[in-house]
Amino acid sequence: MADTLRILIGCETSGVMRRAFACRGHDVWSCDLLPAEDRSNRHIVGDVRDHLADGWDLLIVAHPPCTRLCNSGVRWLHEPSKRLPETYAAAEREAYLRMSREERLAFLWADLDRGAALFAACWQAPVPRVAVENPVMNPHARARLPADLPRPQTVQPWWFGEPFFKATSFYLRGLPRLAATNRLTPPRPGTPEHKRWSAVHRASPGPDRWKFRSRTFEGVAEACADQWGGWAEGGVAACG
């Protein structure tokens, strides 16, 4: 029988990835600054960097803060937005509103540095197998990250039977690239079905928008648990 892996899922509150690996018998914990949505007792509330050296076999960083790292938000580094999204604390959002343009730019560039530092710490963690998720990254972020960072593998939920568009890039160390398990055929642009598949990108503004947009799709989590958990064990664990 294959050995159980000790797994840390960093920057996750939904528990989707944690539950997928737990279902296959692994000793898995999630960690985030916020409590777990499912109130699991296998969730650590705190900074993931404080727990990277706790003897894990596999580290998956599901949703590191990526607002400044991703390519879609690079424009705000040159002309700052008028307000911060709901992912920031209320005090930060209020202080930002009172800042001058120059102060906002300084804040956003410092935020980029903080995000890059967290990403680098996770990538360089003393763990033999690492996967760090991030959207398509902008060149300013890439310049702040370790030189040995490989090209990511970018996957879509529809590779794994989920009818949605959401490009997700995994930076992998000691792990194989994910193989599609149930590749769907995307609908034609402009059709009602295409709009439904674009629900993540078309999500209405609101306090919970960030949760919906950052949530791991279950099909992706199942593929990670089967392929990375099974590969690291030397076999594939099944889960009903």
N, C-alpha and C positions, 0 to 999 in steps of 0.2 A: 504494500500500500504506500502511496506517495506521502511524503512528509507534508505537514501543514506549514504554510508560509506565514510569517509575521509581516503584515502589510499595513502601511499607513496611507490613508487617503487624505491629502492635505487640501485645505481651502474648499471644503465641501460642507454644506449644511443640509442638503436635501437627503443624503443617505443613499442615493440611488447606486452609486458605485460601491459603497461599503456593503450594502445588502447583496449585491451581485456576487461579490467575493465570499461573503459570509455564508451564502447559500451553498457554496461549494466546500465548506468546511474549514476555511482559512481563519486564522486569528487576525482579524482586521479591525482597525480603529480609524475613525475620521477625526479631523481636527480643523477648527476654524475659530475666529474671534467671536462668532455668533453661536448660540446654542443650536443643536440639531433640531430640524423641523419635526422629526419623528420621535424626539425625546429619548433617543437611545442612550443606554448607559455605556455604550462603547464609542462615545464621542468626547473628545477633549476640547474644552473651551480655552483657547489661548493661541499664541503665535506658533505656527508650525515650526519655525526655526529653532524653538526651544526643545524640540523633540526629535530632531533629525538624527541624532547620534544614539538613539535608544535601541539599537540592535535590530533594525528592520531588514527583511529579505527583499522587499519591494516597496518602492515609494511611487505613488501616483498623485500628482498635484493637479486636481481637477479644474479649479477655477481661480488661479492666482489673479490678483488685481491687474487688469489688462487695459483699462481705459486709455492710459497714456502709451502703452506698448503697441497697441494694435494699429494697423495701417488706416483703419477707417476713422480714427480720431486724430490723425497727425495734423490736420488743418488747425486745430485749436492751439497747437504749439507756436503758431505764427500769428494768429488772430484769435485771442481768447474768447471763449463762450461767455455769455452774459450770466450764466448760472451753472452750478454744479449739479450732476445727476443725484438721484436719491441714494446711490451707493455710499455717498459721503455722509458723515455725521451732520446733524442739524446745525450744530455750532459752526462747523466748517463752512456749510452752505451760506449761513448768515454772514459770516466774516467775509466770505468771497464777494458777496454783493456790495460790500462797502469798499472794496479794493479798487485802486486805479488800474488802468490797462497794464502798466508796467508791473505792478504788484501781482496781478493775475497771471501774467506771463511767467514771472519768477516762481509763483506757486506751482504752476502746471509743469514747468521744467524740473522743479524739485520733486514733484510727484512722479515724473518719469524716472528720475534717479532712484527713488524709493522702490518703485515697481521692478526696475531692473535688478536692484540689489536683492530683492526677495527671490526673483526668478533665478539669479546666479547662485544664491545660497542653496536653493532646492536642487538645482542641476549638479552642484558640486558636493551634495550630501554624501556622507560615508555609507552609502547603500549600494549594493552591487547592481541592482536593476532599478532604473528610474524612467518615468514618463512624466513630462511636464506639458500640460495643455496650454495652448495660447492661440488666439486668432492670428490671422496673417499679420506679421510684425512689421512695424515701420523701420526705416534705416537708422533713425536716431536711437531707437531701442536696441537694435542689433549691434550697433557700435559700442554699447555699454555692456554687452554680455561676453562671456568667455569665448576665446578664440576657437576652442575645440567644439563649440556647439554645432551639431550637424544640421543639414537641411531637414526640415520636419516632414512628417507624413501627414498630408491633409486628407481627412475623410469627411463624408457626409452621412447624416442619419439614414438617407435612403439606400446606402450600401448595406444596411442592416435591418431592412424591413420597415423603417419608420418613414412615412410620407411627409418629410420636411426638408427644407434647405437650411443648413447651418454649417458652413465650412469650419472644421475644427482641426487644428494642427497639433500633432504630438511630437515633441522632441524626445527621442528615445536613446537610452544608454543601457546596454545589456539585455535588450528586448527586441523581438522581431517586429516587423511592420504588421499591422492588422490586415487580415484578409477579409474581403466582403463575404457576408454569410447569406444575405437575401437581397440581392441588388434589384431595386425597383427601377421602372422606366419613368424618368421625370416628365411631367406634363409640359405641353407647349406654352411658352410665355404668352401672357394675355388672356389665358383661359381661366375660368373660375377655379378650376382645380389647382392651377399654378398659384393663384392667390392664396388658396388654403395651405399649400405647401410652404408658402412664404410667411406663415403666421409669426415666426420668430422675429423677422425683420419688420413686419407690419404691426407689431404690438403697440397698443396705445400707451401714451405716457401715463405714469402713475407710480405710486410708491412701491408697487410690487413688480414693476416692469423688469427690473434687473434680475429678479429671481427667475422669472419665466425665461429670459434671454440667456441666462447662464446655466440653467438646469441641464444636467446630462440626460440624454435620451436613453431609455432602458435598453434599446437594442444595441447601442454603442457599449454600454456598461456590461451587458451579457457577453459581447464579443471580447472585451478586455479580460473579463474573468475567465472565460473559456480558453482563450489563446495565450494570454500572458501568465495566468495562474497555472494552467496546464503545462505550458512550455517550460516554465521555471521549475516545475516539479519533475519534468521528464516524462510527463504523460498528460492526458486531457481528462480533467475531472468533469463529470456530468452533473447537471442540476435540473431537476424536474420543474 
